[in-house]
Amino acid sequence: MVAIQRKVLNVKRTSAPLIALALVFLCLCVRAAAQSQIRIIRPSHDVVVPDAILQKFSTADIQVLAALPSGKALIYDTVPNRDNADDLMDSHPHIALLSRTGAIVLDVDVISLAPTGHVGFDGMAVLPISSNAPLLVCAFTLGVDGSGTFFVFVGQDSGNYKVVGSLTGAQAQIRFSEKSPHRFELWTADAQSNRNPDQQCVRCPKYYRTRVYEWQNGKLALISEAKSNRGYDPETFDNTRFLVK
């Protein structure tokens, strides 16, 4: 009986470290799986922000706070009046990256990059870790009516984080492939699809032009281009700036 009890104790002592090791392995697998997926994040004015980050951006309206393998990414807006945060006339968005220690390693004023004024944040796509793709893509609307679209790509170059590219379009959308995040389609409105002038407007159906891009040696390369043979409702693209196929 004593021998059996000792054997049971030995089994328990041996199994405990194995269970702990299995749990660690499972957590690593879950984290790796999460980092291998494209994450689409919509803007919000109710983001929960730790006090340490709030102290760095105390006057800002933080609309996104996303975890990255190297730290955190956030989009903040230095609007003069939080009650009018959706008013593009007052919008002044920035892209910021924080290291694991909380240090600000990038802070970009998007208005200084945009080709025109009245810039509004409209979504972010966090990409899987890859040497052939940037870290994230941020989408912004342009113009008073928001019909312009501006995409900003943020990546790493020689150990430093920076804006590595940008694209503009009209009521546009980027479509990713989960299998090849370094390659994507840019859908952008091209022309009114209805010949009747009374049915031509900003929100009316339009032909769309599709451009396929690929990241090659840290730069965007245009692979192909095509035009749709039918009209599309721009609202389909305005509802979400990113799509994963």
Secondary structure, DSSP 8 states (H G I E B T S, - for coil): -HHHHHHHHHHHHHHHHHHHHHHHHHHHHHHHHHHTS-EEE---S-----HHHHHHTTTSEEEEEEEETTEEEEEEE--S-GGGTT-GGG--EEEEEEETTS-EEEEEEGGGTSSSS--EEEEEEE----TTS-SEEEEEEESTT--EEEEEEEEEETTEEEEEEEEEEES-EEEEETTEEEEEEEEEEEEES---GGG-STTS-EEEEEEEEEEETTEEEEEEEEE-SS-B-HHHHHS-SEEE-
